Amino acid sequence: MKYKHMAPFSDYSVNPKEYDYLVSTAKKLDVSRILEFGPGVSTFAFLENKCKIWSLEYNQEWLDKFREMVDNPNVKMQKFVNKPYISVDKIDDMSFDLGFVDSPTGGCFVSYCRLSSALYASYRCKYIIIHDADRKGEKNTISVLREMGWKTVEAKHRLHVLKRTNNVLPIVPRKDRKWQN
Ligand SMILES: C[S@@+](CC[C@H](N)C(=O)[O-])C[C@H]1O[C@@H](n2cnc3c(N)ncnc32)[C@H](O)[C@@H]1O
């Protein structure tokens, strides 16, 4: 592993086992374009497979900190505003192979943690991974995705991997929303 030693593991981040799982899962699913809510340790895990990462952070302090810490041409970090309907300049019209949802801390919906970021990812990604999937709020958010037609691929550690099915409303086919490899 090229980046693991640089990753700022903490009580708030993915743990070392989850890091390894993200690396092997990104490889197995053959994903290269990642939409990440919550930069940090997970960003380094996706870099291990040379993924391109668009990472969104709501807290300016953490955004500045992680921008300085990561500093890699394959990572673009932007701020998002944590509200029920998220909109992010440039990212709104893009599509991704995988959405990794590990932010915001808490959410705008009382019992549905990170629902707004999970929904944002659900309109733009083929796969979604939710972190902290052992918590009630995240479990509720996963149940919304499953009601929308997302299918669980695997649940391991505190990570829940979901795959888009044909039942999920398709991503609007636009010239600038083609899958890119
Ligand atoms: C749980 S962190 C995880 C970030 C990243 N995916 C990782 O694995 O390290 C998610 C959010 O918590 C906040 N955060 C990050 N590091 C933190 C820390 N050490 N203490 C408190 N909050 C933190 C940031 O706003 C971030 O978006």
The ligand as an ORCA input file, in Angstrom:
! r2SCAN-3c Opt
* xyz 0 1
  C     -16.392     10.971      9.958
  S     -15.339     12.010      9.088
  C     -14.676     10.856      7.953
  C     -13.911     11.411      6.823
  C     -13.248     10.392      5.908
  N     -14.168      9.670      5.077
  C     -12.346      9.439      6.647
  O     -12.486      8.242      6.497
  O     -11.458      9.924      7.360
  C     -16.671     12.822      8.374
  C     -16.793     14.253      8.756
  O     -16.398     14.485     10.102
  C     -15.633     15.670     10.191
  N     -14.336     15.275     10.717
  C     -13.277     14.786     10.065
  N     -12.265     14.486     10.894
  C     -12.717     14.796     12.125
  C     -12.140     14.734     13.420
  N     -10.891     14.271     13.593
  N     -12.883     15.169     14.462
  C     -14.128     15.631     14.288
  N     -14.745     15.708     13.087
  C     -14.033     15.296     12.018
  C     -15.520     16.262      8.784
  O     -16.426     17.332      8.640
  C     -15.918     15.113      7.886
  O     -16.646     15.487      6.748
*
